[in-house]
C-alpha cells in the first residue's frame, strides 16, 4: 500500500516523545526521516535518520533546510501551536498540508470553535465571558459552577473549574496570565462525563472513527486535563450518534474538510452532549492505535502518506465506532519532583490484554506540578471483552509500576479506583 513512499524524505516539526512512534512508522514505510527542534536531546531525534538543531518556528531557516535536504513533505502532530508553522512552510514550498488556516484556527481559538459550532447547530456550553469586565463580575449573569480557560491554551494549561465567585476571580486572573492573546473563556460547567469523538477525512468524505469516555483523575480537585482512563466504546455512543454526529459532519463538510483527522472533546449526561474543544490534528491519546487494533485502519499512516503525496492512502469506510470489545488507555500521573527511578515496564508488557506499555519520561527528568497532561509518566493500552479482567490488569499495573524521586519517595498519584470502571461498564 505504501510502496510509493519508499525513499521519500519527510521533515518532522518537533521531536517530542509522542513523535517517536510516528517516526518509527515512517521508517517502517521506507521513508527517510528528518527531525528538528531547538533542543539538543529531544527523544525523536534519537530515532530519526537525521536531526537538526533548528527552531520549528523559524520559518525561513526551516524552508532553507527543506530545500537543502530535498524534502518531499513536512509533518507535525500532537501540538496545536505547530500547525500554523507547518501550514506556512508547506505553502512556501508548494507541499501538501491537510489543514487549511481556518481549520487550524478551530484548534487554536476556543471562541472561534464555539462560534463555528453554533453556525452548524453543534451543541456547546453556555458562554458567560461577557459577564466579566474591567469593572468586575456581574454575578447575576453567571450560574455557577463554571469552567475558565484561555482561548488559546493546550495540554490543559490554565483551565480550572470554579464553584464560587472567589474561585472564579482567581482562576480568571491565572488563565489571563497564561493566555498568549490575553483572552479568557468562561462557560457553563456541565456536570457529566468527558467524552472524545475522533473523525478521519479522505477526499472530502468524513468518517466517524472513534468515541470514548474519559475518567478523570481524582487526585486533584477541579482539574480536567488529567485522565486516568480513556475507554471505547463510550456508554454515550447512541446519544452522540443521534444528537451530535450529523451536525459535526455537516460542520466539517461546510468547512471543506478534505483530508486528515480531527477530534472533539465534550461533556455527556444521560440526555445531553455538548462539545467544548477541537483539535485539528492527531491527539495525545493516540486514537490511531485503538482504531487500528479494532478496525484495521491507521489514520496516522494515512496522514504520513498525505504529507508526501497529497493523498490519504487507506480506506476510512472501514471505520466503525461501535467497537465489539473494550479498548482503553490507562495513564499514571506523577507529582512534582525529579525522577530517580522507573520500574515495572517489562512486567506490564507481558500482562494479558496489554497492547502497548510505555514510560512518558526518563530518569533524571523533572516533573512540574502544573496540573496538566504533562505530568503523565506512564501509559498503557489494554483490550478485552470482560471489564472485570481489565480491572484486574489495572490493579496489577498499579502494584507493579513504580516511579520514585531522587530521594526514593513515591511520585505517583493515588491509585485509580477500578470500581469506577466496573460500575459503569460491567453490564453494558
Secondary structure by P-SEA (a helix, b strand, c coil): cccccccbbbbbccccccaaaaaaaaaaaccbbbbbcccccccccccccccccccccaaaaaaaaaaaaccccccccccccaaaaaaaaaaaacccccccaaaaaaaccaaaaaaaaaaacccccccccccccccccccccccccbbbbcccccccccbbbbccaaaaaaaaaaaaaaccccbbbbcccccbbbbbbbbbbccccccccccccccccccccccccccccccccccaaaaaacccaaaaaaaaaaacccccbbbbbbccccccccccccccccccccaaaaaaacccccaaaaaaaaacccccccccccccccccbbbbbbbbbbcccccccccaaaaaaacccccbbbbcccccbbbbcccccccccbbbbbbcccaaaaaaaaaaaaacbbbbcccccccccccccaaaaaaccccc
